[in-house]
């Protein structure tokens, strides 16, 4: 089972929401767990970062996350909001159809 998350960036690196530059646009991702979510945030963030030694930390309970570069320096902050659970249901022919928990098609 997976869930869909809205990631809203406050800033990433030197050019994504810092020094009067606009913050990166929000993204919506589907992740199976917190590690998958962190990897997707990292993949999206790479274009804004000069450093390749980056860690992503996410606190789903608090709805917050950050990017950390070598030496423990903060390289970005973002909010995390779960927008839908995914559940699997069978159609009339025994095939799986994926729907969100709010009733919408996935």
N, C-alpha and C positions, 0 to 999 in steps of 0.2 A: 504494500500500500504506500502511496505517496501523498504529498500535499503540495498545494500551490502557494507561493509566497510572493509578496510585493516587497521589493528592495528599493528603498529610497535613500539615495546617497546625499550626504551633506557636503562631503568633499572626498577627493581621491588625489593623492600626490600634490604636486606643485601647480598643476594646470586644470584640475577638475574641481572647481568650487573654491579656490583660494586666490587671493590677490585680485578680487573683483571678476574673476572668470566664473562662468556659470557652472553649477554643479552638474554632474552627469545626469541624464534623464533616468527616471525610475525604470526598473525592469521587473518582469514577472517571470519566475522560474518554477519549475516543478522538480521537487527533490524527494528522494526516498528516505533520507535521514539527514542529520545535521552535518555529517561529513560531505555528503553529496551537495548540500546547500553551500557549504564553505567553498568547495571546489568550483562551483558555478560562479560565485561572487568573485573569487580570485581570477578566473578566466576572463570575466568581463572587465575587471579592474586593471589588468596588465597593461593595456594601451595607455593608461594614465601614469604609470609608474616607471621610473628609470631603474630602480633596484629590482633585481630578480629574486632576492632572498626575502620573500614576503610570507607572513603568516596571517591567517584570517581567524578571528575569534568571534563566536556568536553566542549570545545568551538569549535563547528563544523565549524564556520566561519573562525577561525584561524587554524583549523586542528590540534589542540593540546589537550592534556588531562593530568591529573595528579591524583595520588592516595595520599590521605591525611590520616594520622593516628592521634590518640588522641593527643591533644595539638597543632594541626595545623602543624605537621611536614610532610614534603614531603616524601613519601615512594616510589615514582616512577613517571616516565614521559613516555609519548608515543605520537606518531603522529597518526592522524586519516585521512584516505583518502577514500572518497566515490568512489567506483569502478563501481557501477552499480545501476540503479533504477530498481525496479521490477514493471511490469505492468501486468494486467490480460487481457487475450484475450479469446474469445470463439472459440472452434473448430467448425467444420461443423455440429456437433450433439448437439450444445447448451451447451457443457461442458466447464468449465474453464480450460485453459492451461496457465501455468505461464511461462513467458519469461522475460529476462532482456531487458532493453531499448536498449542495443546495439545489439539486435537481437539473442543473444545466448539463448539456453534453460537454464532454471533455475534449 
